[in-house]
Every structure is written in structure tokens, then in C-alpha cells.
Amino acid sequence: PRIRVPLLAVVAVVFLVGIVADVVWVPLMAHHPLVLAWISGRLGHLLLAATRVAFWPFAVAMAARCLLSGVSSFAWGRLEGEARFERLAAASGLFARPERVVPVLSRIGWPLLVVYPTIPVSAALGATGASAAVFGAALVTGAAVRVALATAASRLLGHQLSSVVEALSNRQWIFVAAGAGLVAWHFVRVRQRSRAAPRR
């Protein structure tokens, strides 16, 4: 279907801006925390960003990012189907053994989605034919839980978290270099996994 390409483009953009956030999260947290809430799905980043942003803008940004990522990934997985998604996951190095991982995610993906909504989990649930209604409920619950956790932490530990933000900001370029190194290492590992995967 024609919608496959736009869906894949949305998933790719969300994934790529998440990588950018992994590299420059400290400068963004220090100077543009709301931008970090829009582009990063990592709860640790969001806990620190929540101390520097008003509740409603933060909640909207965080929830919108979570829902956009989840819905587009689920829809893309549904279009691909389980067999094709497993082949794509193997070829791209997304999972070490997709023929084992994908069926497991179809069974445990719901609680995992609530606490850790990611592109691979959402796509795997879509590919295995999971209920769209149940997926939507789990995704919305997950977004609400993450907003509540980040907000509660910022209220209860605001002073301590602000101190952490200040300390990180003073060494932000060290963290940028470290983030870039970790991202590069991750892509090398994924490439190695992709080459080692059996061709089907």
C-alpha cells in the first residue's frame, strides 16, 4: 500500500531524532528542555527535563512524542506482517534472533509497552496481529505513566535534580562526545549483527 512509505518515513524520523537526542541531550536539557521532551523517549532524559519546563507543555510534548512513535510503528508493523517484519529485523540487525524475539514480544509486549514504549516493541506487536484497541489503551496508559513519573520526580526531587542538571551542564561537551561514541558503537554492533544474520 502507498501508506507504507509515509509510515516508514515517520518511524525513521522519530528514530533518527532520538539518536540526535542521545548525543546532544545534555546541551538540550540545559538550554532547550522542551525540545528534549519532544524528541527523546528516554525516561532519564525526561526526568531531568521536567524540572525545567512547566507541566502542560512538558506533558503535551512527552505524550505526543510517545503516541506518534507508537502508533506509526504499530501501523507499519501491521502492514509488513510477522514474516516480513522478522526478515527486516534480521537484515537490519534490529534483533539478534527475530524469529525468537518477535513471538516473545507479542506475549509480553503489553506490560513492556506501558513502562518502556519503544519503536521495536510497538512494531513487533503490530506485526504479530495484536489488537489495535488494546495496543492503543496500553500506549496511552504508558504515556500517562511516564508523564506522571517524570512530574512526580521533578516535584519530589526538584532541588536534587536541578543540581544534577547544573553539574552536567558544566561538562556538557564531554557528554556529547561520550554520546556520539556510544551511538557509533551501537551502529557497529548492529551492522555486525546484520552481517551475521542468516539470509532467508
C-alpha positions in Angstrom: 0.0 0.0 0.0 1.0 3.6 -0.6 0.8 4.4 3.0 3.8 2.1 3.8 6.3 4.7 2.7 4.9 7.6 4.7 4.6 5.4 7.8 8.2 4.2 7.4 9.3 7.8 6.9 7.7 8.8 10.2 9.2 5.9 12.0 12.6 6.7 10.6 12.4 10.4 11.5 11.4 9.6 15.1 14.2 7.1 15.3 16.8 9.5 13.9 15.8 12.4 16.1 16.0 10.0 19.1 19.6 9.3 18.1 20.3 13.0 17.9 18.8 13.4 21.4 21.1 10.6 22.7 24.1 12.6 21.5 23.1 16.2 22.5 20.8 15.6 25.4 22.9 17.5 27.9 23.0 20.8 25.9 19.3 20.4 25.1 18.4 19.7 28.8 20.4 22.8 29.8 19.2 25.2 27.2 16.1 23.7 25.4 14.5 21.2 27.8 11.2 21.3 26.0 12.8 20.3 22.7 14.4 17.4 24.5 10.9 16.3 25.7 9.7 16.4 22.1 12.4 14.3 20.6 13.7 11.9 23.3 11.8 8.9 24.6 14.3 8.1 27.3 12.8 8.4 30.8 16.1 9.5 32.3 16.3 12.5 30.0 12.6 13.3 30.7 13.1 13.2 34.4 15.7 15.9 34.2 13.9 18.0 31.6 10.8 18.0 33.7 12.5 20.2 36.4 13.0 23.0 33.8 9.6 23.0 32.0 6.0 23.9 33.0 3.8 20.9 33.4 1.4 21.2 30.5 3.9 22.0 27.7 6.0 19.1 29.1 3.1 16.7 29.3 1.9 17.5 25.7 5.4 17.2 24.2 6.1 13.9 26.0 2.8 12.3 25.3 2.7 13.5 21.7 6.1 12.0 21.0 5.2 8.7 22.6 1.9 8.4 20.7 3.4 9.4 17.4 6.2 6.9 17.7 4.0 4.1 19.0 1.1 4.5 16.5 3.3 4.9 13.4 5.5 1.9 14.5 2.4 -0.3 15.2 0.8 0.6 11.9 4.0 -0.1 10.0 4.4 -3.5 11.7 0.8 -4.4 10.9 1.4 -3.6 7.2 4.6 -5.6 7.0 3.2 -8.7 8.7 5.1 -11.0 11.0 7.2 -13.0 8.5 8.3 -9.9 6.6 9.0 -8.0 9.8 11.2 -10.8 11.1 13.2 -10.7 7.8 13.6 -6.9 8.0 14.6 -7.2 11.7 17.2 -9.8 10.8 18.6 -7.9 7.8 18.8 -4.6 9.8 20.2 -6.1 12.9 17.3 -4.8 15.0 17.1 -8.1 17.0 19.8 -10.8 17.3 17.2 -13.6 16.7 14.0 -12.0 15.5 12.3 -15.4 14.9 12.5 -15.9 18.7 12.3 -12.3 19.9 9.2 -11.2 17.9 6.9 -14.0 19.2 8.0 -13.3 22.8 7.3 -9.6 22.4 3.8 -10.5 21.1 3.1 -12.1 24.5 4.9 -9.7 26.9 4.7 -6.6 24.9 1.7 -5.2 26.7 3.2 -4.6 30.1 6.5 -3.7 28.5 4.7 -1.1 26.4 3.3 0.6 29.5 6.7 1.0 31.1 9.0 1.1 28.1 7.2 2.1 24.9 9.8 1.8 22.0 9.6 1.5 18.2 10.7 -2.2 18.1 8.1 -3.2 20.7 5.3 -1.3 19.0 6.2 -2.6 15.6 6.5 -6.2 16.8 3.0 -6.0 18.3 1.6 -4.7 15.1 3.4 -7.3 13.0 2.0 -10.2 15.1 -1.6 -9.0 14.7 -2.1 -7.6 18.2 -5.4 -5.9 18.9 -5.3 -2.2 17.8 -7.7 -1.2 20.6 -5.7 -3.0 23.3 -2.5 -1.5 21.9 -3.9 2.0 21.9 -5.1 1.6 25.6 -1.6 0.3 26.6 0.2 3.1 24.7 -2.0 5.8 26.3 -1.5 4.3 29.7 2.2 4.2 29.1 2.3 7.8 28.1 0.3 8.8 31.1 2.6 6.8 33.4 5.7 8.4 32.0 4.3 11.9 32.4 3.2 11.1 36.0 6.6 9.6 36.9 8.6 12.5 35.5 6.4 15.1 37.0 6.3 13.4 40.4 10.1 13.1 40.4 10.5 16.7 39.5 8.2 17.7 42.4 9.7 15.5 45.0 13.4 15.7 43.9 13.4 19.1 42.2 16.3 20.5 44.1 18.5 17.4 43.7 17.6 17.0 40.0 18.4 20.7 39.4 21.8 20.2 41.0 22.4 17.2 38.7 21.4 19.3 35.6 23.8 22.1 36.7 26.6 19.6 37.2 26.0 18.0 33.8 25.8 21.4 32.1 29.2 22.3 33.3 30.6 19.3 31.4 28.2 19.1 28.6 30.7 18.6 25.7 32.2 15.6 27.5 28.7 14.0 27.4 28.2 15.0 23.8 31.5 13.2 22.9 30.5 10.2 25.0 27.1 10.1 23.5 28.5 10.2 20.0 30.8 7.4 20.8 28.1 5.2 22.2 25.9 5.8 19.2 28.8 4.9 16.9 29.5 1.7 18.9 25.8 0.8 18.8 25.7 1.1 15.0 28.8 -1.0 14.6 27.2 -3.7 16.8 24.0 -3.6 14.7 26.0 -3.8 11.5 27.9 -6.8 12.8 24.7 -8.5 13.9 23.1 -7.8 10.5 26.0 -9.4 8.6 26.0 -12.4 10.9 22.2 -12.9 10.5 21.3 -15.9 8.2 19.7 -14.8 4.9 16.2 -16.1 4.4 
